Amino acid sequence: MNIQMLDLRGQYRNIKDEIDNAVASVIEEAHFINGSEVDKFAGELGSYLGGKYVIPCANGTDALQIALMALELKPGDEVILPAFTYAATAEVVALLGLVPVLADVSPKNFNINPEEIEKVVSEKTRAVMPVHLFGHSADMAGVMAAAQKLGLKVIEDNAQALGAKFHFSNGESKSCGTIGDIGCTSFFPSKNLGCYGDGGAIFSSNAYLAERLKMIANHGQKEKYRHDIVGCNSRLDTIQAAVLRVKLSRLDTYTAARQEAASRYREMLADVEEITLPFEESFSTHVYHQFTIQYRERDALKAYLASKGIPSMVYYPHPIEAQPAFRERVVKRSSTDVSVRLAREVLSLPMHTELTFEEQKYIAETIKSFIAGNK
């Protein structure tokens, strides 16, 4: 079997005609920067998210940086973020002269534990950045309650959970990325909604913030050659917007395929007690950007799978506090034991829209074979 961790080629073949026509139309129009497809995509994504303002940008990291810039934080201000996340979350904080403060995560859903926020806050703390990791929402009711109590702004890093919903106790549901003051996402090719290059977007329901975000992404200008604030140059190019319009129309179908694949994994691996399967909280839908298991002998299992032609990935092998770039930059005021353990034990199995029953059966049988031989 030629099992892929991510099968973008197979996905493309199923939408080839639409993608090719969309790209050809942009080339024919020859409006490659800020073409009409960019505005159309922003409008369609805003409608998908519930009528939010959407500001496209160059990538997910830019989205996070622009969001922080829009809040007008000062050097030395603190931003709370999960200790278990990709480096970009801490990177943008440090780049702006802000201080990353680490909070531990939930062992069930891998996201920031709201109870940890109050443990690490100080008089310098101005914002919190929950990350919806692997396709599952953070406990946004808890995060928002803590932020309101402590007077913090909330920036959601939604690079991995576009399409996921958070269910509040009053019956209301909101799309991840639209609950805090600002939401950010990435359209990196491997994402659930991915383009064929780099891309990102920023969301807000606040008209003032949306205007600032748009200006910052465009050199700080509202009108051409008038620069009212310091900004940057971060644009989603027209070809990528055209690709994303085609794929956005299929996002719910893609999500359903991922959820079906996750259900098959669960059924096939249900009797393997040594492995912890991904947990689905009642407050969140899970869009399965990754299907991430936990296992104490993770590295040995990964090597065994590779020997049998099965790819797997470790997201992420080092917590933020262990990264050389951040050891002297982050502040840690409480235990991050859960994050440290997860970095040792997590393993993501192949997960994509083209994954077949036969491929998953082989993966599950191989895992069981390894476990049985190591009891």
C-alpha positions in Angstrom: 0.0 0.0 0.0 1.2 3.5 -0.8 -0.2 5.1 2.3 0.1 8.9 2.5 0.1 11.1 5.6 -1.7 13.6 3.5 -3.0 13.0 0.0 -3.3 16.4 -1.7 -2.7 14.9 -5.1 -5.7 12.6 -4.7 -7.8 15.4 -3.5 -6.8 17.6 -6.4 -7.7 14.9 -9.0 -11.3 14.9 -7.7 -11.7 18.6 -8.3 -9.2 19.1 -11.1 -11.5 20.7 -13.7 -12.8 23.3 -11.3 -9.4 24.1 -9.9 -7.8 24.4 -13.4 -10.6 26.6 -14.6 -10.4 28.8 -11.6 -6.7 29.3 -11.9 -6.9 29.8 -15.7 -9.5 32.5 -15.2 -7.2 34.4 -12.8 -4.3 34.1 -15.3 -6.5 35.3 -18.1 -7.6 38.3 -16.1 -4.0 39.0 -15.1 -5.0 40.6 -11.8 -2.7 38.6 -9.5 -2.7 40.8 -6.4 -6.0 41.9 -4.8 -8.0 40.5 -7.7 -11.7 40.1 -7.5 -11.4 36.5 -6.3 -9.8 37.7 -3.0 -12.9 39.8 -2.1 -15.2 37.1 -3.2 -13.4 34.5 -1.0 -13.4 36.9 2.0 -17.2 37.4 1.6 -17.9 33.7 1.3 -15.7 32.7 4.2 -17.3 35.5 6.3 -20.8 34.0 5.5 -19.5 30.5 6.3 -18.3 31.7 9.7 -21.6 33.5 10.5 -21.2 37.0 9.0 -17.8 37.9 10.4 -15.4 40.4 8.9 -12.6 38.5 7.1 -9.3 40.0 6.3 -7.2 37.7 4.0 -3.4 37.8 4.5 -0.3 36.0 3.4 -0.1 33.2 6.0 -1.2 32.1 9.4 1.8 33.4 11.2 1.2 36.9 9.7 -2.4 36.6 10.8 -1.3 36.1 14.4 1.2 39.0 14.2 -1.3 41.4 12.7 -3.9 40.5 15.3 -1.4 41.4 18.1 -0.5 44.6 16.4 -4.1 45.6 16.1 -4.5 45.4 19.9 -1.9 48.1 20.3 0.1 46.2 22.9 3.3 47.7 24.3 6.7 46.0 24.5 6.9 44.1 27.8 3.2 43.4 27.9 2.4 39.7 28.5 0.4 37.3 26.4 -0.7 33.9 27.8 -0.5 31.0 25.4 -0.5 27.2 25.7 2.8 25.5 26.5 1.9 22.8 23.9 1.6 24.4 20.5 3.6 25.1 17.3 6.4 27.7 17.7 4.6 30.3 15.6 2.2 31.1 18.5 5.1 32.1 20.7 7.2 33.5 17.8 4.9 36.3 16.9 4.6 37.4 20.6 8.4 37.5 20.9 8.9 39.3 17.6 6.8 42.2 18.8 8.7 42.6 22.0 5.9 41.0 24.0 6.4 38.3 26.7 5.0 34.8 26.1 3.6 33.4 29.3 3.0 29.6 29.3 -0.1 27.9 30.6 -0.6 24.2 30.7 -3.1 22.3 28.6 -5.9 19.8 29.1 -4.7 16.2 28.8 -7.9 15.3 27.1 -8.2 17.9 24.2 -4.6 19.2 24.1 -5.8 22.8 24.4 -5.2 25.5 27.0 -6.7 24.7 30.3 -8.8 27.8 31.4 -8.1 27.0 35.0 -4.4 27.6 34.3 -4.9 31.1 33.0 -5.6 32.7 36.4 -2.5 30.9 37.8 -0.1 32.6 35.4 -1.6 36.1 35.0 0.2 39.2 36.3 -0.4 42.9 36.3 1.4 43.0 32.9 -0.8 40.5 31.2 -2.9 41.9 28.4 -4.1 39.0 26.2 -4.5 35.3 25.9 -4.1 33.2 22.8 -6.0 29.9 22.9 -5.0 27.4 20.1 -7.6 25.0 18.8 -5.2 22.2 18.3 -5.6 19.3 15.9 -9.2 20.3 15.0 -10.8 20.4 18.4 -11.9 23.6 20.1 -10.4 24.9 23.3 -12.9 25.4 26.2 -13.9 28.8 24.9 -16.5 29.3 27.6 -13.9 28.9 30.2 -11.3 31.0 28.3 -13.8 33.9 27.8 -14.9 33.8 31.4 -11.3 34.0 32.6 -10.5 36.8 30.1 -13.5 38.8 31.1 -12.7 38.4 34.8 -9.0 39.4 34.3 -9.6 42.1 31.6 -7.7 40.3 28.8 -8.2 40.4 25.1 -8.6 37.0 23.3 -6.9 36.0 20.0 -7.9 32.6 18.8 -5.3 30.6 16.8 -7.6 28.6 14.6 -5.1 27.4 12.1 -6.1 23.8 12.6 -9.9 23.9 13.4 -11.6 25.8 10.6 -15.2 24.5 10.5 -15.2 23.3 14.1 -18.1 24.5 16.3 -18.1 25.4 20.0 -21.4 24.7 21.9 -22.2 27.0 24.8 -24.3 25.8 27.7 -27.2 28.0 26.7 -27.5 26.1 23.4 -25.7 28.7 21.2 -23.0 27.4 18.9 -20.3 29.5 17.3 -17.5 28.7 14.8 -14.1 28.4 16.3 -12.1 31.6 15.5 -15.2 33.8 15.9 -15.6 33.8 19.7 -12.7 35.9 20.9 -11.9 39.5 19.9 -9.9 38.3 16.9 -9.5 34.9 15.2 -6.7 33.7 12.9 -6.3 30.9 10.5 -3.9 29.4 8.0 -4.5 28.0 4.5 -1.2 26.1 4.4 -1.7 23.2 2.0 -2.0 20.6 4.7 -4.8 22.4 6.5 -8.4 21.3 6.3 -9.0 24.2 4.0 -5.7 24.5 2.3 -4.5 26.4 -0.8 -1.7 25.5 -3.2 0.9 27.8 -1.5 0.8 30.1 1.5 -2.3 31.9 2.8 -4.1 33.0 5.9 -7.0 35.1 7.2 -8.0 37.1 10.2 -11.6 37.3 11.6 -13.4 39.8 13.9 -17.0 40.8 14.6 -15.7 44.2 15.7 -15.8 46.8 12.9 -13.1 49.0 14.5 -10.7 46.1 14.9 -11.5 44.8 11.4 -10.6 48.2 9.9 -7.3 48.2 11.9 -6.5 44.7 10.8 -7.1 45.5 7.2 -5.0 48.6 7.4 -2.1 46.8 9.1 -2.0 44.1 6.5 -1.8 46.8 3.8 1.1 48.9 5.0 -1.0 50.7 7.5 -3.0 52.5 4.8 -6.7 53.1 4.4 -6.3 55.0 1.2 -3.4 54.6 -1.2 -0.2 56.4 -0.2 -1.6 57.6 3.1 -0.1 55.6 5.9 -1.9 56.3 9.2 -0.4 53.5 11.3 2.7 51.2 11.0 1.7 48.1 9.2 3.2 45.3 7.0 2.7 43.8 3.6 0.6 40.6 3.9 -1.6 39.6 1.1 -3.4 36.5 -0.1 -2.7 36.3 -3.8 -5.6 36.0 -6.3 -4.7 32.5 -7.6 -4.8 31.1 -4.0 -8.1 32.9 -3.4 -9.5 31.2 -6.5 -8.3 27.8 -5.3 -9.8 28.4 -1.8 -13.2 29.4 -3.2 -13.4 26.0 -4.9 -12.3 24.1 -1.8 -14.4 26.2 0.6 -17.6 25.0 -1.2 -16.5 21.5 -0.2 -15.2 22.1 3.3 -18.2 20.5 5.1 -17.8 17.4 2.8 -14.1 17.3 3.6 -14.9 17.6 7.3 -17.4 14.7 7.1 -14.8 12.5 5.4 -12.3 13.2 8.1 -14.8 12.5 10.8 -15.8 9.3 9.1 -12.1 8.2 9.0 -11.8 9.1 12.7 -14.8 6.9 13.5 -13.2 4.0 11.7 -9.9 4.5 13.6 -11.8 4.5 16.9 -13.7 1.3 16.0 -10.6 -0.4 14.8 -8.4 0.6 17.8 -11.1 0.5 20.5 -9.7 -2.6 22.2 -6.1 -1.4 22.4 -5.9 -0.3 26.0 -2.3 0.8 25.8 -3.2 3.7 23.4 -5.2 6.8 24.3 -7.4 7.8 21.4 -8.4 11.5 20.7 -11.1 12.8 23.1 -14.2 14.6 21.9 -15.5 17.0 24.4 -19.3 17.6 24.5 -18.7 21.3 24.0 -16.9 20.9 20.6 -17.2 19.3 17.3 -13.9 17.8 16.1 -12.8 18.4 12.5 -9.8 16.1 12.8 -7.0 18.1 11.2 -5.0 15.3 12.9 -5.9 12.0 14.5 -3.5 12.1 17.4 -3.0 9.2 19.8 -1.0 9.0 22.9 1.4 6.1 23.7 4.3 5.8 26.2 6.6 4.1 23.7 5.8 6.6 21.0 9.2 6.6 19.2 9.4 2.8 19.0 5.9 2.7 17.6 6.6 5.4 15.0 9.8 3.5 13.9 7.8 0.2 13.6 5.1 1.9 11.5 7.7 3.4 9.2 9.3 -0.1 8.7 5.9 -1.3 7.5 5.4 1.6 5.1 3.1 3.6 7.3 3.9 7.3 7.8 3.2 9.1 11.0 4.1 12.5 12.5 4.9 13.9 15.9 3.2 17.3 16.5 5.1 18.5 18.5 8.2 16.7 19.9 9.3 19.7 22.1 7.1 21.9 24.3 7.7 25.7 23.8 9.7 26.0 27.0 12.3 23.4 25.6 12.8 25.3 22.3 16.3 27.0 22.2 14.8 30.1 20.8 12.4 30.6 23.7 14.1 29.2 26.7 15.2 32.7 27.8 12.1 34.5 26.5 9.1 32.7 28.0 7.7 33.1 31.5 6.6 30.0 33.3 4.7 30.6 36.6 3.0 27.2 37.0 3.6 23.6 36.1 3.5 22.5 32.5 3.7 18.8 33.2 0.9 17.9 30.9 2.5 19.6 27.9 5.8 18.0 28.6 4.3 14.6 28.8 2.3 15.1 25.6 5.5 16.1 23.7 6.9 12.6 24.6 3.8 10.6 23.8 1.7 12.1 21.0 1.7 10.5 17.5 -0.5 11.5 14.6 -1.7 8.8 12.2 -2.5 9.4 8.5 -5.6 11.6 8.2 -7.0 13.1 5.1 -10.1 13.2 2.9 -9.0 10.3 0.6 -8.1 7.8 3.4 -9.6 4.4 2.6 -11.0 1.7 4.9 -8.4 -0.8 3.6 -5.5 1.6 4.5 -6.9 2.3 7.9 -7.4 -1.5 8.6 -3.7 -2.1 7.7 -2.6 0.8 10.0 -4.7 -0.5 12.9 -3.6 -4.1 12.4 0.1 -3.0 12.3 -0.4 -1.0 15.6 -2.0 -4.0 17.2 0.8 -6.2 16.1 3.4 -3.9 17.6 1.5 -3.6 20.9 1.0 -7.4 21.2 4.7 -7.9 20.6 5.7 -5.4 23.3 3.5 -6.6 26.2 
